[in-house]
Amino acid sequence: MKGFDLERAWRYSVVGALLVAGACGGGSDATGPGGGNTAGTYQLVRTNGDPVPAIVQTEHCTPTRFNDGLITLTADGSWQFSIEFDDETGSHRAQDHGQYQRDGGDLVFDSAQFGDSFDGEIDGGQLVVHYDFCANGEADTDFEWAR
């Protein structure tokens, strides 16, 4: 009889541990590197509100046509993007990468390539990144991405 009671107690403790672990699972508003369901690959769909391909003229840049792009956010907090664009000098590919942090729907991206940082927001499968494309020290281009 003691063996049976010990076995039943063990089963209850395992079930209880699983219930506690499930209750502590993260949600989409988690704080930390990846936070929730942020991780994934997103396609560039808009630039400064215009559907891609989009021609953008910002204050400190020549007119630029943004054609396509992908950004990947990983669960460990790393990110990288590649954006294809044309300007007066020809066709180019902009690339950047680094680490990001999420706090609710707000994101902060730190660039390992350029040493700067910029903000973004995420809501479901939609991601907006406020990026300093013209490299003048201020965010001048909003890239909108979708999963």
C-alpha positions as CSV (number, residue, x, y, z in Angstrom):
1,M,0.0,0.0,0.0
2,K,2.9,2.4,0.7
3,G,4.3,1.9,-2.8
4,F,0.9,2.7,-4.3
5,D,0.6,6.0,-2.3
6,L,4.1,7.0,-3.2
7,E,3.4,6.3,-6.9
8,R,0.2,8.4,-6.8
9,A,2.0,11.2,-5.0
10,W,4.7,11.2,-7.7
11,R,2.0,11.4,-10.4
12,Y,0.3,14.3,-8.7
13,S,3.6,16.2,-8.3
14,V,4.4,15.7,-12.0
15,V,1.0,16.9,-13.1
16,G,1.2,19.9,-10.7
17,A,4.6,20.8,-12.0
18,L,3.3,20.7,-15.6
19,L,0.3,22.9,-14.7
20,V,2.6,25.5,-13.0
21,A,5.0,25.5,-16.0
22,G,2.1,26.0,-18.4
23,A,0.7,28.9,-16.4
24,C,4.1,30.6,-16.4
25,G,4.5,30.5,-20.2
26,G,5.2,33.8,-22.0
27,G,2.7,35.7,-24.0
28,S,3.1,38.1,-27.0
29,D,3.8,41.0,-24.6
30,A,6.8,39.4,-23.0
31,T,9.9,41.6,-22.3
32,G,13.3,40.3,-23.4
33,P,15.2,39.5,-26.5
34,G,12.6,37.7,-28.6
35,G,9.5,38.1,-26.5
36,G,6.3,36.2,-27.5
37,N,5.8,35.4,-31.2
38,T,8.1,38.1,-32.5
39,A,10.6,35.6,-34.2
40,G,10.1,35.0,-37.9
41,T,10.8,36.4,-41.3
42,Y,8.9,39.4,-42.6
43,Q,8.5,40.8,-46.1
44,L,8.8,44.5,-46.9
45,V,5.3,45.7,-47.9
46,R,5.4,49.5,-47.5
47,T,7.9,52.3,-47.3
48,N,6.8,55.6,-45.7
49,G,3.3,54.4,-46.1
50,D,3.5,53.7,-49.8
51,P,3.2,50.1,-51.2
52,V,6.5,48.6,-52.4
53,P,7.9,49.2,-54.9
54,A,7.9,52.8,-53.6
55,I,9.8,55.9,-54.5
56,V,10.7,57.9,-51.4
57,Q,12.3,61.4,-51.3
58,T,13.4,62.3,-47.8
59,E,15.0,65.6,-46.8
60,H,18.6,64.5,-46.8
61,C,18.6,61.8,-49.5
62,T,18.2,61.5,-53.3
63,P,15.0,59.9,-54.5
64,T,15.1,56.2,-53.8
65,R,13.0,53.4,-55.1
66,F,12.6,50.6,-52.6
67,N,11.8,47.4,-54.4
68,D,11.9,44.5,-52.0
69,G,13.2,43.3,-48.7
70,L,13.2,40.8,-45.9
71,I,13.9,41.1,-42.2
72,T,14.4,38.1,-39.9
73,L,14.0,38.3,-36.1
74,T,15.1,35.3,-34.1
75,A,14.0,34.1,-30.6
76,D,17.5,34.8,-29.2
77,G,17.1,38.6,-30.0
78,S,19.2,38.8,-33.1
79,W,17.9,40.4,-36.4
80,Q,19.1,41.0,-39.9
81,F,17.6,42.7,-43.0
82,S,18.3,43.1,-46.6
83,I,16.5,45.7,-48.8
84,E,16.8,46.1,-52.5
85,F,16.7,49.6,-53.8
86,D,17.5,51.9,-56.8
87,D,18.8,55.4,-56.7
88,E,20.5,57.8,-59.2
89,T,23.7,55.7,-59.0
90,G,22.1,52.3,-59.8
91,S,20.7,49.2,-58.0
92,H,21.9,48.4,-54.5
93,R,21.2,46.2,-51.5
94,A,21.2,47.7,-48.0
95,Q,22.0,45.2,-45.2
96,D,22.1,45.6,-41.5
97,H,22.1,43.3,-38.5
98,G,22.3,43.3,-34.7
99,Q,20.3,42.6,-31.5
100,Y,16.8,43.7,-30.6
101,Q,14.7,44.0,-27.4
102,R,11.0,43.9,-27.1
103,D,8.8,45.5,-24.4
104,G,5.1,44.9,-25.2
105,G,4.6,46.2,-28.8
106,D,7.7,48.4,-28.7
107,L,11.0,47.3,-30.2
108,V,14.5,48.7,-30.0
109,F,17.0,47.6,-32.6
110,D,20.8,47.9,-32.0
111,S,22.9,47.8,-35.2
112,A,26.1,45.8,-34.9
113,Q,27.0,47.0,-38.4
114,F,26.6,50.8,-37.9
115,G,26.7,51.2,-34.1
116,D,23.4,53.1,-33.9
117,S,19.9,52.1,-32.7
118,F,16.4,52.7,-33.8
119,D,12.8,52.0,-32.8
120,G,10.0,49.9,-34.1
121,E,6.6,48.5,-33.2
122,I,5.0,45.1,-33.7
123,D,1.4,44.1,-33.7
124,G,0.6,40.6,-34.7
125,G,2.2,39.9,-38.0
126,Q,2.9,43.5,-38.7
127,L,6.2,45.2,-38.0
128,V,7.2,48.8,-38.5
129,V,10.9,49.9,-38.3
130,H,11.8,53.6,-38.1
131,Y,15.2,53.6,-39.8
132,D,17.9,56.2,-40.5
133,F,18.3,55.2,-44.1
134,C,20.0,58.5,-45.1
135,A,22.6,58.1,-42.3
136,N,22.1,61.6,-40.9
137,G,21.4,60.7,-37.3
138,E,17.6,60.7,-37.4
139,A,15.0,58.2,-38.5
140,D,13.8,59.2,-41.9
141,T,12.3,56.1,-43.4
142,D,9.5,53.8,-42.0
143,F,9.8,50.3,-43.3
144,E,6.6,48.3,-42.8
145,W,6.9,44.5,-42.9
146,A,4.4,41.6,-42.8
147,R,4.7,37.9,-42.1
